[in-house]
């Protein structure tokens, strides 16, 4: 079942993004008056097609599901074949260099626009995220050495306000990549504000793909164990536990948070536990007998308890649009910085991921709910836009490089050089794909 979910989530995530990317090329080509011969979802042999519109454009589905393309009337693709004089002005190479730039850039731009729209929609709908309150850290960690003792709430990182744990993590990641200090402005639990500095020396060498927050000693503060859900028919319901109950003790011993309650239940080995705490304005006491969960292979009382403090963040349309645009820009810049560090050897090439890893993440995020899945799609859309802007022949960025040189020199790139560059680009892309698949398989194994 998980495999089917993963495959469907992968197709649902990548398919629309490819279509949207190609629709960007198609729409601007049509606006510029260029004749479009084919719009294909997928690459390789056409397996299904229909023709529509005054130009009888062929809308097709091709055999290889990765990628797609828009085929325009282009004299370079049919050398020696005369183009109908009526269509000559609609041929791609007869367009001005600025129109060609607009057509090529429209694909990645469409991906960025889609990402902004998705992120803005999520911001307007409201997202529930872990808060920025931190728990007590070990004395050897950077967080403790910076003065954090637990209970503080981070309100800004390097001057940028943060309202949730993912926002805080994002800003710290940027500090890691930029090799600079991370200044945390924090609200103290007893009142007042202070600053905690995570020095660049402590951030250096951290792998951005790993648990950087844990490595720094930054962990989410845990809440008192409040019963959020009682599963029907379970031991908790039979014992009389109710939603909203606050567990104070287990067998007379205090429990500080939800994690401590879970630990007590799992270590019970099925022995009945005496739970006591607060219910409304009064107190309560029950005895519950844990049962063994054969699937999770742990003892359980079938209740859900609060673990971490959460906040719901919403924004109005304009604020949400600004947040979406800023997150898209920041993610794009961070992606380019990471690529640059991989080229210089500062970051391992193991960070290059391929379709298998994307499919795995698609499945994981789909199982976590639509909010997380849409955020993942937005991230992939940004990545697709950034990747296509890289100055590699065969990609949109390679063509934009050719046209930029044409703007500077006043003449197009010689066809012979362009042909050599295409071959080199194809080889480089093949190497990158091989590396990505190798890394994917290495993660799986």
Secondary structure, 3 states (H helix, E strand, C coil): CHHHHHHHHHHHHHHHHHHHHHHHHHHHHHHCCCCEEEEEEEEEEEEEEEEECCCCEEEEEEEEEEEEEEEECCHHHCCCCCCCHHHHCCCHHHCCHHHHHHHHHHHHHHHHHHHHHHHHHHHHHCEEEECCEECCCCCCCHHHHCCCCCCCEEEEECCEECCCHHHHHHHHHHHHHHCCCEEEEEECCCCCEEEEEECHHHHCCCCCCCCHHHHHCCCECECCCEEEEECCCCHHHHHCCCCCCEEEEECCEECCCHHHHHHHHHCCCCCCEEEEEEECCEEEEEEECCEEECCCCEEECCEEECCECEEEECCCHHHHHHHHHHHHHHHHHHHHHHHHHHHHCCCCHHHCCCHHHHHHHHHHHHHHCHHHHHHHHHHHHHHHHHHHHCCCCCCHHHHHHHHHHHHHHCCCCCHHHHHHHHHHHHHHHHHHHHHHHHHHHHHHC
